[in-house]
């Protein structure tokens, strides 16, 4: 999927045809759903490419030329937010499955960030207490702290 992501206007986007393929629907079906739900797709979610941008993508072999099986309409591109919103307006089984997957991924990411924030606060509080220890006790603490960090770091193929 990473190979389908292009950079346009400094944003990472996916062509409508690639996104439709991910969701298991024809491109025209995706674009119809966007038109019917225009309020859900502001300009920072989906936009059409200019003629120059289309020409640049053709030269990069991202899309084919008109007359050679190419498109008859200007492609639309979807930002990350637009791609997620597209899943909510499509009723294909794959789109439903992907929207559930995306929601779960965001929940997991939020939980992970929360846990990391709590750990960061606890480590900062611990470090401030360590600064008040005498030199010998601090040396012992540093050794214990390094050992803990060593256990928390993922293994890199060593067993």
C-alpha positions in Angstrom: 0.0 0.0 0.0 2.9 2.4 0.7 3.8 2.3 -3.0 0.4 3.8 -3.8 1.0 6.9 -1.8 2.0 10.0 -3.8 3.1 13.4 -2.6 0.9 16.2 -4.0 0.8 19.8 -2.7 3.2 18.6 0.0 0.6 16.1 1.3 0.7 12.3 1.2 -2.3 11.2 -0.9 -3.7 8.2 -2.7 -5.3 8.3 -6.1 -9.0 7.6 -6.2 -8.4 4.5 -8.3 -5.9 3.1 -5.8 -8.1 3.8 -2.8 -11.1 2.2 -4.6 -9.0 -0.8 -5.1 -8.1 -1.0 -1.4 -11.8 -0.8 -0.5 -12.9 -3.3 -3.2 -15.1 -1.0 -5.2 -14.9 0.5 -8.7 -13.4 4.0 -9.0 -16.6 5.5 -10.3 -18.5 4.1 -7.2 -16.0 5.8 -4.8 -16.3 9.1 -6.7 -20.1 8.9 -6.7 -20.1 8.3 -2.9 -17.9 11.3 -2.5 -20.2 13.5 -4.6 -23.3 12.3 -2.7 -21.6 13.1 0.6 -19.7 16.3 -0.4 -20.1 17.8 3.1 -17.9 15.0 4.6 -15.0 15.7 2.2 -13.6 19.2 2.6 -10.7 20.3 0.5 -8.1 19.0 3.0 -9.6 15.5 2.7 -10.0 15.2 -1.1 -9.1 17.3 -4.1 -8.8 17.1 -7.9 -5.4 17.2 -9.6 -4.4 20.0 -11.9 -3.5 19.2 -15.6 0.2 19.6 -14.7 0.0 17.2 -11.7 -1.8 14.6 -13.9 1.0 15.0 -16.5 3.6 14.5 -13.8 1.9 11.3 -12.6 1.6 10.0 -16.2 5.3 10.6 -16.6 6.0 8.6 -13.4 3.7 5.8 -14.8 1.3 6.2 -11.9 -1.6 6.5 -14.3 -1.9 5.8 -18.0 -2.5 8.2 -20.9 -5.9 8.8 -22.3 -6.3 6.7 -25.5 -4.3 3.9 -24.0 -7.0 2.7 -21.6 -6.4 5.8 -19.4 -8.9 7.8 -17.5 -11.5 10.1 -19.0 -11.8 12.3 -15.9 -9.3 14.1 -13.8 -8.2 11.9 -10.8 -9.1 12.9 -7.3 -6.7 12.3 -4.5 -7.5 11.5 -0.9 -5.4 12.6 2.1 -5.3 10.2 5.1 -8.4 11.8 6.6 -10.2 11.6 3.3 -9.3 7.9 2.9 -10.8 7.2 6.4 -13.9 9.2 5.6 -14.3 7.3 2.3 -14.6 4.0 4.3 -17.5 5.5 6.2 -19.5 6.3 3.0 -19.0 3.0 1.2 -20.9 -0.1 2.0 -18.6 -2.7 0.6 -17.6 -5.4 3.0 -14.0 -4.5 2.7 -14.7 -0.8 3.3 -16.6 -1.7 6.5 -13.8 -4.0 7.6 -11.1 -1.3 6.9 -13.1 1.4 8.8 -13.3 -0.9 11.9 -9.6 -1.6 11.5 -8.7 2.1 11.3 -10.8 2.9 14.4 -9.2 0.1 16.4 -5.7 1.3 15.3 -6.4 4.8 16.5 -7.7 3.6 19.8 -4.6 1.4 20.3 -2.4 4.3 19.3 -4.2 6.6 21.8 -3.8 4.1 24.6 -0.1 3.6 23.8 0.4 7.4 23.8 -1.4 7.7 27.2 0.8 4.9 28.7 4.0 6.5 27.4 2.9 9.9 28.8 2.3 8.4 32.2 5.7 6.6 32.1 7.5 9.8 31.0 6.0 11.7 34.0 6.9 9.0 36.4 10.5 8.8 35.1 10.8 12.6 35.3 9.6 12.6 38.9 12.0 9.7 39.7 14.9 11.6 38.1 14.2 14.7 40.2 14.4 12.6 43.3 17.6 11.0 42.2 19.3 14.4 41.9 19.1 14.7 45.7 20.9 11.4 46.4 24.5 11.2 47.6 27.2 10.1 45.1 27.3 6.4 46.1 23.6 5.9 46.2 23.2 7.7 42.9 25.8 5.4 41.3 23.9 2.4 42.5 20.7 3.9 41.2 22.2 4.6 37.8 23.3 1.0 37.5 19.8 -0.3 38.4 18.3 2.3 36.0 20.6 1.2 33.1 19.7 -2.5 33.8 16.0 -1.6 33.6 16.4 0.3 30.4 18.3 -2.6 29.0 15.4 -5.0 29.7 12.9 -2.5 28.3 14.8 -2.1 25.0 13.6 -4.6 22.4 16.0 -7.4 21.6 17.8 -7.1 18.2 18.1 -10.7 17.2 20.3 -11.8 20.1 19.3 -14.7 22.2 
